[in-house]
Structure formats: structure tokens, C-alpha cells
Amino acid sequence: MTRFAVDAALMGQVRALLARRDARPLPAGHTRSTPKLSAQADGGGPELLIYDEISYWGVCATDVAAALATVSGDLTVRINSPGGDVFDGVAIYNLLADYPGQVHVVVDGLAASAASFIAMAGDTVTMNRASQMMIHDGSGMCWGNEADMKAFAALLGMVSGTIAGIYAARAGGTPEEWRAAMLADSGLGTWYTAEAAVEAGLADELVPLATRDSDPEPEPAAHASADALFPYGTNDAAGRWQLAALVPATDGSAGPYAGERGPEIIMTFNVPEGADEDLARRIAAESRKREGYYPSPGEPTPVAGAVAPESAPTAELAAAEDSTPQTPEPELDEWDRLIEHLTAEPSAEDLLASLREA
């Protein structure tokens, strides 16, 4: 990386101005922030944080010089600063440019004004997520006569030309082209997003915005487990079967509800896609057998909006299953235990009794 060599005469003026300023005591009760220097958590080299304005009231060149005197090896400098004093900025730029190890600059939030050309001292410059950079021409105030004003205008021109040379040395182009960017927008300068800073050559890379990867879709199981039979909140109508059992209407024969038709008892099961359809048929048939009810031939199952597979059990199939010779029941497997649990309690008769009591 090419680093811009600041004019020796200008640096002499900078050091003289900073020395006179730093000799002045701070106002009573005022404390000035200092750059934080710490070891990186991953065991890398030292890390210098410049998280304040660049000035006597924020982070100044003497603070950075004192911090750098205590470290060695590769250095990471993290910046979040609106800029500030151009002479402090030039001095900090040179301190980092002359540092004997590799300097990696990370713009964590904003590197504006003086902070932007401090960043140019890095061997590498990274724009962190959503960070920005801003460059503009030097500015200041002057009080005095015509000669004072002319001298100050000349100083501003020299300083701004020097800063333009710093940008040109890193990003390419000419100082005149960068001076034009510094004077853009009626003298307010040019703002760069993280992407634009990399495209302009002011930075080498950017950290992409963080994204949350969606959970991968689970593969359908060949047979749904007992726990997966009832996924709460499913809205998949194709995977939702409604099975119903009716207490039959009677013709006056014996029974607790002779001559009355019992209410409709709706049993709803949420069966996810991939579940064993034979399991659903077994549940329906077992439910009807346990309740002692078989629909008469041709009697529809009165379930409004019911969705059932084409091979759902019919009354004839249920009657045929009931007339099958009884054989010793084998040891219950997982599905049989589930069916027994679902159909054994409560029964339709228990539900009817509860409804009548209510």
C-alpha cells in the first residue's frame, strides 16, 4: 500500500500548534476521553479503539502516541468518529503510518472528516456492517484583518490539498479529483456507504450484513411417530382428517335413549403429511367398534366440511371387521397403544351423559 508523505514543513507547523494547545490545562472538572487499548479476545495483536471526536476534547494525537508506545506486533484500529481537528488527524495518521507492524483498520460506525483520512493509514481497511465514510474540504474560523484572512485561506487550501493526496495515494486517481469529491454538494463533501467506500478504493473489504438462516425443512417420515400425530396449529387441510361417530337414532327398542337421536360427536385428528394412512383407517374402525355403532347402509357420516381419504372405512367394512373370528390379541405395538388410548376414554356414552347433565 502506498502511504502519502505529508510535507515536512506542514508537519512542523502541526507539531508546534499541538504542543502549544496541549500545554494549556483543561478546565476544572473536565475529563478527556482516551483511546482504549486492549488485547483481542481471539488472541490476536493489540486493538486500539478510537471512539470519539478527534480533538483536544476527545482523542488527540498525544493520547495515541502514548498508547502505541506500549504495544508491538500487528495492530487493529477500530474507528467510530465524526472527525475533528485536522492537525490531530494528520498527526494520528502519521503515527499509524509509521507503526512498525501491520495496521488493520476497521470502521465500525462512522469515519468522517479527519477520521476518514486516519483510516487511510491502515495496511488494510474494512468497512463493518452498515458503516459509512465521509470526506470534505478543510474548514475553520479566523478573526483578524485582510492579511490574516488571506493567510488562513492559504493554510486551508494547503491542508485540503494534503488530505486529497492521502486519499489519492490509497484509492488511486489524482489529488485534484479527490479535492473535487471533497468539495461536492456545495462544499459539504461526499458520503460513502460501506459498499461505495470499497468501490471507490477507500476501503479494501466490507463485512456483509448478518442474516438469519431459516431452519431446514424436515424430510417426511415414512411413518409418523405417536408424538407427531397431533402437531398443534396445523393449517394444512389436506393433512387434516375429521372422523365422526354418532349415537344412533333408534326405533323405540330398549336402550337409555330409546326413540332419541344422540348428538354428533366429532373427533378431529391432525395427521401430518407422510403419516401412515392405514393408521387413520384403523383408528376410525376401532372407534366405531368401541362405541358399538355402525352406520346403516347408505347413511352418510354427517360431518360438515369433512376431508377424508377416498379409502376411508365404510359401514360394510366395519361390519366385516367385527364379524371376523376372534383370535388372541398380540402384544400391543406403538400404534395399537395409541389407538387404545384415543378410543378408550372418554366414550361417546360418557360424553352424552356429560352433555345431558349440563
C-alpha positions in Angstrom: 0.0 0.0 0.0 1.3 3.5 -0.9 1.2 5.9 2.0 1.2 9.6 1.4 4.2 11.6 2.7 2.9 14.7 4.5 5.0 17.8 3.7 7.7 18.2 6.4 7.1 21.9 6.7 3.4 21.3 7.3 4.1 18.7 9.9 6.4 21.1 11.7 3.5 23.6 12.0 1.2 20.8 13.1 3.6 19.8 15.9 4.1 23.4 17.1 0.3 24.0 17.2 -0.4 20.8 19.1 2.4 21.5 21.6 1.0 24.9 22.4 -2.5 23.6 22.7 -1.6 20.6 24.9 0.3 22.9 27.3 -3.0 24.5 28.2 -4.6 23.0 31.3 -8.1 21.5 31.0 -11.0 23.5 32.6 -11.7 22.5 36.2 -13.8 19.3 36.4 -13.4 18.4 32.7 -12.0 15.0 31.9 -11.0 13.9 28.4 -11.6 10.5 26.9 -8.6 8.5 25.8 -8.3 5.8 23.1 -8.9 2.3 24.6 -6.1 -0.2 24.1 -6.8 -3.9 24.8 -5.8 -7.4 23.7 -8.2 -9.1 21.2 -10.3 -11.9 22.6 -9.1 -14.4 19.9 -5.5 -14.0 21.0 -4.6 -11.6 18.2 -2.5 -8.5 18.5 -3.4 -5.3 20.4 -6.6 -3.4 19.5 -6.9 0.4 19.6 -10.4 1.9 19.8 -10.9 5.5 18.5 -14.5 6.0 19.5 -14.7 9.8 20.0 -14.1 13.1 18.2 -10.5 13.8 17.1 -9.6 16.8 19.2 -8.2 18.1 22.5 -11.6 17.4 24.0 -11.8 13.8 22.6 -9.0 11.6 21.3 -5.8 13.6 20.5 -2.5 12.7 18.9 -0.6 12.7 22.2 -3.0 10.0 23.5 -2.5 7.8 20.5 1.3 8.2 20.7 1.3 7.2 24.4 -0.9 4.1 23.6 1.3 3.0 20.7 4.5 3.3 22.8 3.2 0.4 24.9 2.4 -2.2 22.2 4.2 -4.2 19.5 3.2 -6.6 16.8 0.3 -6.3 14.4 -2.3 -3.7 15.4 -6.1 -3.4 14.8 -7.5 0.1 14.9 -11.3 0.3 15.3 -12.9 3.7 14.4 -16.2 5.3 15.1 -15.6 9.0 15.0 -17.2 12.1 13.4 -13.7 13.6 12.9 -12.5 16.8 14.3 -9.2 18.7 14.5 -7.3 18.3 11.2 -3.9 18.6 12.8 -4.6 15.9 15.4 -5.9 13.8 12.5 -2.8 14.3 10.4 -0.5 13.5 13.4 -2.5 10.3 14.2 -2.4 9.3 10.5 1.4 9.6 10.6 1.7 7.7 13.9 -0.2 4.8 12.4 1.6 5.0 9.0 5.0 4.8 10.8 3.9 2.0 13.1 6.4 -0.9 12.7 3.8 -3.7 12.5 0.8 -4.3 10.2 -2.1 -2.0 10.9 -5.6 -3.2 10.2 -8.3 -0.5 10.3 -12.0 -1.4 10.9 -14.6 1.3 10.5 -17.3 0.2 13.0 -19.7 3.0 12.5 -18.5 6.3 11.1 -15.2 7.5 9.8 -16.0 11.1 8.8 -13.8 14.2 8.2 -10.4 13.7 10.0 -11.3 10.2 11.0 -11.7 9.2 7.3 -8.1 10.0 6.4 -6.8 8.5 9.7 -8.3 5.2 8.3 -6.2 5.6 5.2 -3.1 4.7 7.4 -4.1 1.1 7.6 -2.4 -1.6 5.5 -5.9 -2.9 5.2 -9.3 -1.1 5.7 -12.5 -3.0 6.4 -15.9 -1.4 6.4 -18.1 -3.1 9.1 -21.8 -3.7 8.7 -23.8 -0.6 7.7 -20.8 1.7 8.4 -20.1 4.9 6.5 -17.3 7.2 5.5 -17.4 10.9 4.7 -14.8 13.2 3.2 -14.9 17.0 2.9 -12.6 20.0 2.4 -10.9 21.6 5.4 -12.8 24.3 7.2 -12.2 26.7 10.1 -12.7 30.2 11.6 -10.5 33.2 11.6 -10.6 36.6 13.2 -8.4 39.4 12.0 -7.6 41.7 9.2 -7.2 41.0 5.5 -3.8 39.6 5.8 -5.0 37.2 8.5 -7.9 36.1 6.3 -5.6 35.5 3.3 -3.1 33.6 5.3 -5.8 31.4 6.8 -7.3 30.8 3.4 -3.9 29.7 2.1 -3.5 27.4 5.0 -6.9 25.8 4.4 -6.0 25.3 0.7 -2.7 23.6 1.7 -4.3 21.4 4.3 -7.1 20.3 2.0 -4.7 19.5 -0.8 -2.6 17.4 1.6 -5.7 15.4 2.6 -6.7 14.9 -1.0 -3.2 13.5 -1.6 -3.8 10.9 1.2 -7.0 9.7 -0.5 -5.3 9.5 -3.9 -2.3 7.6 -2.5 -4.6 4.8 -1.3 -7.5 4.8 -3.7 -5.9 5.9 -6.9 -6.8 8.9 -9.0 -5.3 12.4 -8.7 -5.4 14.8 -5.7 -7.4 17.2 -7.9 -10.1 14.5 -8.5 -10.4 13.8 -4.7 -10.4 17.5 -4.0 -13.4 17.8 -6.2 -15.2 15.0 -4.2 -14.3 16.8 -1.0 -15.9 20.0 -2.4 -19.0 18.2 -3.8 -22.6 19.1 -2.7 -21.8 22.8 -2.3 -18.8 22.2 -0.2 -20.4 19.7 2.2 -18.4 16.8 0.7 -19.2 13.2 -0.2 -20.7 10.4 1.9 -19.9 6.8 1.1 -21.8 3.7 2.2 -19.7 0.7 3.1 -20.1 -0.7 -0.4 -19.4 2.6 -2.0 -16.2 3.1 0.0 -14.9 -0.2 -1.2 -15.9 0.6 -4.8 -14.1 4.0 -4.5 -10.9 2.3 -3.2 -11.1 4.0 0.2 -11.5 0.5 1.8 -10.5 -3.0 0.8 -13.4 -5.1 2.0 -16.7 -5.0 3.8 -18.4 -7.2 6.4 -21.7 -8.4 4.9 -24.9 -7.8 6.8 -25.9 -10.6 9.2 -28.7 -12.8 8.1 -30.7 -15.5 9.9 -30.8 -18.8 8.0 -34.2 -20.4 8.1 -34.5 -23.8 9.6 -34.2 -26.5 7.0 -37.4 -28.3 6.1 -37.6 -31.7 7.8 -37.7 -34.7 5.5 -41.1 -36.5 5.6 -41.0 -39.7 7.7 -42.2 -43.0 6.3 -44.4 -43.4 9.4 -45.3 -40.6 11.7 -44.5 -41.2 15.4 -47.1 -41.1 18.0 -46.0 -37.6 19.1 -46.1 -36.3 15.6 -49.8 -37.3 15.0 -51.1 -34.1 16.7 -49.0 -31.1 15.5 -50.7 -28.2 17.1 -51.7 -25.3 14.9 -51.5 -27.1 11.5 -53.4 -25.3 8.8 -52.8 -28.0 6.2 -56.4 -29.0 5.2 -55.0 -31.9 3.0 -53.4 -33.4 6.1 -56.4 -32.9 8.4 -58.9 -35.8 8.7 -62.1 -35.5 10.6 -63.6 -38.7 11.9 -67.0 -38.8 13.4 -69.1 -41.3 15.4 -72.9 -40.9 16.0 -75.0 -42.3 18.8 -77.6 -44.0 16.5 -81.3 -43.0 16.2 -83.5 -45.8 17.5 -86.9 -47.1 16.6 -88.2 -47.5 20.1 -86.1 -50.5 21.1 -84.6 -50.9 24.5 -81.8 -48.5 25.5 -81.2 -45.5 27.7 -82.0 -43.1 24.9 -84.8 -45.0 23.1 -86.5 -43.0 20.5 -83.9 -40.2 20.5 -81.1 -39.4 18.3 -78.0 -38.5 20.1 -75.8 -35.5 19.3 -73.0 -35.7 16.8 -69.6 -36.5 18.4 -66.7 -35.1 16.3 -63.2 -36.5 16.7 -60.6 -34.4 14.9 -57.1 -35.7 14.3 -54.3 -33.6 12.8 -52.3 -36.1 10.7 -49.2 -34.6 9.1 -48.2 -35.4 5.5 -46.3 -38.6 5.4 -48.3 -40.3 8.1 -49.5 -43.9 7.6 -53.0 -43.7 6.0 -53.7 -47.2 7.2 -53.3 -46.0 10.8 -56.1 -43.5 10.3 -58.4 -46.2 8.9 -57.6 -48.4 11.9 -58.4 -45.5 14.3 -61.7 -44.9 12.6 -62.7 -48.6 12.6 -61.6 -49.1 16.2 -63.5 -46.0 17.3 -66.7 -47.4 15.8 -66.3 -50.8 17.3 -65.5 -49.4 20.7 -68.7 -47.3 20.7 -70.8 -50.2 19.4 -72.1 -48.1 16.5 -72.1 -49.0 12.8 -73.8 -46.6 10.4 -76.7 -48.2 8.5 -76.1 -48.9 4.8 -76.3 -45.7 2.8 -76.3 -43.5 5.8 -73.8 -40.6 5.3 -71.4 -39.6 8.0 -72.8 -36.1 8.9 -69.5 -34.1 9.3 -69.8 -30.7 7.7 -66.7 -29.9 5.6 -65.1 -33.3 6.5 -62.0 -34.2 4.5 -61.2 -37.9 4.3 -59.2 -40.1 2.0 -61.1 -42.0 -0.7 -60.3 -45.3 1.0 -62.0 -44.2 4.3 -63.7 -47.2 6.0 -67.4 -47.9 5.1 -70.1 -49.4 7.2 -69.8 -52.7 5.4 -66.0 -52.8 6.0 -66.6 -52.1 9.7 -69.2 -54.8 10.0 -66.9 -57.2 8.2 -64.1 -56.5 10.6 -66.5 -57.0 13.6 -67.6 -60.5 12.3 -64.0 -61.7 11.9 -63.3 -64.7 14.2 -61.6 -63.6 17.4 -58.0 -64.5 17.8 -55.7 -63.9 20.8 -54.7 -60.3 20.7 -50.9 -59.9 20.1 -48.8 -57.6 22.3 -49.7 -54.0 21.5 -47.3 -52.1 19.4 -46.9 -48.3 19.4 -49.8 -47.6 17.1 -52.1 -50.0 18.9 -51.3 -48.4 22.2 -52.1 -45.1 20.7 -55.5 -46.3 19.3 -56.4 -47.8 22.7 -55.6 -44.5 24.4 -57.6 -42.4 21.9 -60.7 -44.6 21.8 -61.0 -46.0 25.3 -61.7 -42.7 27.1 -63.9 -40.9 27.1 -66.6 -43.0 25.3 -69.5 -41.5 23.4 -71.8 -42.6 26.1 -69.8 -40.7 28.7 -69.8 -37.6 26.6 -73.5 -37.8 26.1 -74.1 -38.2 29.8 -72.0 -35.1 30.4 -73.9 -33.1 27.8 -77.3 -34.1 29.3 -76.2 -33.2 32.8 -75.1 -29.8 31.5 
